[in-house]
Every structure is written in structure tokens, then in C-alpha cells.
Amino acid sequence: MPIVHTCLPMVSKCPKCGRTVPDDSVYCLYCGYGLKPSARTTQVSAGGTLAIVAAVAHLIILAQSVVALTSIYSWYPPVVAQGWIVYDQTLTFFSVTGFLFGLTAGILSLIRRSYVWTMVSAGLCMLSGAGSWIISMIIPYSYVLGSLLYYFLPMFVPALIAIVMIYPRKAEFKQ
């Protein structure tokens, strides 16, 4: 009588949902969790790096707006300075929030922790960049090219691209 060998696939448990999956699976069939190191993509790391780039851009604008706030009355007559101080205070607010949220999103993305907080932080960083850009468009003597180069491209676009890169990669994050 011939011996029949049945090859049963090796199985393991998903550490996230606890269900049984084939041992050669890269992702869990049920929850999408990355089971192998090859499941990690460079997309999430690149998205985190872009969030940090946006945070650095916010930090640079923050430093400039703080200098403007402390020196504005020495640059302009008091009547003119009062008009500009509202702009500088608003820009400082958006720069602080953009820096904090961009840094948070970048760090959480790079260590792949808390997908929800990564996306919320990246979204708020992007909104802070949009707020800075809008403020730069409504100030007196604004010009579109400068606004695009100094606010939109470095503060809004990297955060937006980070969101687009990280969004489909929820399975790579530990909750």
C-alpha cells in the first residue's frame, strides 16, 4: 500500500486579531496586519519624513513671525504696526500648530504607532499650512508667487502628500 503524504500548510496566529493564517502570509487575511518585515513599505516612512519637512517649514515661519512680532513697532509707525500685528499673531498660531502636528505625525508614522492619531495630526498640519497660506494671501502687499513659494509649497503640500502616502497603509500601524 503506497504511503500518501498530505502536506498541510503551516499556520500561525495573527498577533493583532488572533485568527489563524497561513504561515507564508505577508499580511493577515482578516485584518490586513503586516505579519512579515517585508510588509513594511517605504511609503509610510516617506510620508513621515514629509510630515517632518512640513513641521520644519512651520518652524522656520514661526521663527520669522516671532521676530516680526517683537520688532514690528520699531519697523512701522504704531497705526501701521497695529494692522500688521493681527497678521503676525495669526501666522504665529498657525506656525506653532503646524509644527507640533507635523512633528507628531512624522514621529508616529516613522515608528508606525496609532494610525488614527497619525492621520489626524497630518491633517491638522496640512490645515495649519492652508491657514498660513490663506493669511499670506490676504495681507497688504501680498503677491501670489511669493505666497505659493513661501507658504503653500513648503507647509501645505508636504503634509498633503504625506496623508496621501500614509492613508492606504493602515495595516502597517500598531494600534
C-alpha positions as CSV (number, residue, x, y, z in Angstrom):
1,M,0.0,0.0,0.0
2,P,1.5,3.3,-1.0
3,I,2.1,6.0,1.6
4,V,0.2,9.2,0.9
5,H,1.7,12.3,2.3
6,T,-0.6,15.2,2.8
7,C,1.0,18.5,3.0
8,L,-0.9,20.6,5.4
9,P,0.1,24.2,5.3
10,M,1.8,25.6,8.3
11,V,-0.4,28.0,10.2
12,S,0.2,30.8,12.6
13,K,-1.8,33.3,14.5
14,C,-2.1,37.0,13.7
15,P,-0.8,39.0,16.7
16,K,-3.4,41.7,16.1
17,C,-6.7,39.8,15.6
18,G,-5.7,36.3,16.8
19,R,-7.1,34.5,13.8
20,T,-5.3,31.6,12.1
21,V,-3.5,32.5,8.9
22,P,-1.2,30.5,6.6
23,D,2.5,30.7,7.7
24,D,3.6,32.2,4.4
25,S,1.2,35.1,4.6
26,V,2.8,38.6,4.4
27,Y,-0.5,40.2,5.6
28,C,-3.3,38.8,7.8
29,L,-6.2,37.8,5.6
30,Y,-8.7,39.1,8.0
31,C,-7.4,42.4,9.4
32,G,-4.6,43.3,7.0
33,Y,-1.9,43.5,9.7
34,G,1.6,43.1,8.3
35,L,3.0,39.8,9.5
36,K,6.5,39.8,7.9
37,P,9.1,42.6,7.9
38,S,8.6,42.8,4.1
39,A,5.1,44.1,4.8
40,R,6.5,47.4,5.8
41,T,6.7,49.8,2.9
42,T,8.8,52.8,2.3
43,Q,5.6,54.8,1.7
44,V,4.9,55.2,5.3
45,S,8.4,56.2,6.1
46,A,8.5,58.7,3.2
47,G,5.1,60.1,4.4
48,G,6.5,60.5,7.9
49,T,9.6,62.3,6.5
50,L,7.4,64.6,4.5
51,A,5.4,65.4,7.7
52,I,8.6,66.4,9.4
53,V,9.6,68.5,6.4
54,A,6.3,70.4,6.8
55,A,7.0,70.7,10.5
56,V,10.4,72.2,9.8
57,A,8.9,74.7,7.3
58,H,6.4,75.7,10.0
59,L,9.2,76.1,12.5
60,I,11.1,78.5,10.1
61,I,8.0,80.6,9.6
62,L,7.4,80.5,13.3
63,A,10.8,82.0,14.0
64,Q,10.3,84.7,11.4
65,S,6.8,85.6,12.8
66,V,8.1,85.8,16.3
67,V,10.9,88.2,15.2
68,A,8.2,90.2,13.4
69,L,6.0,90.3,16.5
70,T,8.8,91.5,18.7
71,S,10.1,94.1,16.2
72,I,7.0,95.3,14.4
73,Y,6.7,98.6,16.4
74,S,10.2,99.5,15.6
75,W,9.7,98.8,11.9
76,Y,6.4,100.7,11.3
77,P,4.5,103.6,12.8
78,P,2.0,102.5,15.5
79,V,-1.0,102.8,13.3
80,V,0.5,100.6,10.6
81,A,2.0,98.2,13.1
82,Q,-1.4,97.5,14.6
83,G,-2.7,96.4,11.3
84,W,0.2,94.0,10.8
85,I,0.2,92.6,14.3
86,V,-3.0,90.7,13.7
87,Y,-1.5,89.0,10.7
88,D,1.7,88.1,12.6
89,Q,-0.2,86.7,15.6
90,T,-2.4,84.6,13.3
91,L,0.7,83.4,11.4
92,T,2.4,82.5,14.7
93,F,-0.6,80.5,15.8
94,F,-0.7,78.5,12.5
95,S,3.0,78.0,12.6
96,V,3.0,76.7,16.2
97,T,0.1,74.3,15.5
98,G,1.6,73.2,12.1
99,F,5.0,72.5,13.7
100,L,3.5,70.5,16.6
101,F,1.1,68.4,14.5
102,G,3.7,67.9,11.7
103,L,6.3,66.6,14.1
104,T,3.7,64.4,15.8
105,A,2.5,62.9,12.5
106,G,6.1,62.4,11.4
107,I,7.2,60.6,14.5
108,L,4.1,58.4,14.8
109,S,4.4,57.5,11.1
110,L,8.1,56.6,11.4
111,I,7.5,54.4,14.4
112,R,4.2,53.1,13.0
113,R,2.1,53.8,16.0
114,S,-1.5,54.9,16.1
115,Y,-2.7,55.2,12.6
116,V,-5.7,57.4,13.7
117,W,-3.5,59.9,15.5
118,T,-1.0,59.9,12.7
119,M,-3.7,60.8,10.2
120,V,-5.4,63.4,12.5
121,S,-2.0,65.1,13.2
122,A,-1.0,65.1,9.5
123,G,-4.5,66.5,8.6
124,L,-4.1,69.3,11.2
125,C,-0.6,70.1,10.0
126,M,-2.0,70.4,6.5
127,L,-4.8,72.7,7.7
128,S,-2.3,74.8,9.5
129,G,-0.3,75.1,6.3
130,A,-3.5,76.1,4.5
131,G,-4.3,78.7,7.1
132,S,-0.8,80.2,6.8
133,W,-1.2,80.3,3.0
134,I,-4.6,82.0,3.2
135,I,-3.3,84.5,5.7
136,S,-0.3,85.2,3.4
137,M,-2.8,85.9,0.6
138,I,-4.9,88.5,2.5
139,I,-2.1,90.6,3.9
140,P,-1.4,94.0,2.4
141,Y,1.1,93.9,-0.4
142,S,0.9,90.2,-0.9
143,Y,1.8,88.6,-4.1
144,V,0.8,85.2,-5.4
145,L,4.1,83.8,-6.4
146,G,5.7,84.6,-3.0
147,S,2.8,83.1,-1.2
148,L,3.0,79.9,-3.2
149,L,6.8,79.6,-2.7
150,Y,7.0,80.5,1.0
151,Y,3.8,79.1,2.4
152,F,1.9,76.8,0.1
153,L,4.7,74.6,-1.2
154,P,6.7,74.0,2.0
155,M,3.9,74.0,4.5
156,F,0.8,72.6,2.8
157,V,2.0,70.3,0.0
158,P,4.3,68.0,2.0
159,A,1.6,67.4,4.6
160,L,-0.9,66.7,1.9
161,I,1.4,64.2,0.1
162,A,2.2,62.6,3.5
163,I,-1.5,62.0,4.0
164,V,-1.9,60.5,0.5
165,M,1.1,58.2,1.1
166,I,0.1,57.0,4.6
167,Y,-3.7,56.7,4.2
168,P,-3.8,53.4,2.4
169,R,-1.2,51.8,4.7
170,K,-3.3,51.4,7.9
171,A,-2.3,47.7,8.2
172,E,1.4,48.7,8.9
173,F,0.5,50.5,12.1
174,K,0.3,49.1,15.6
175,Q,-2.8,50.3,17.4
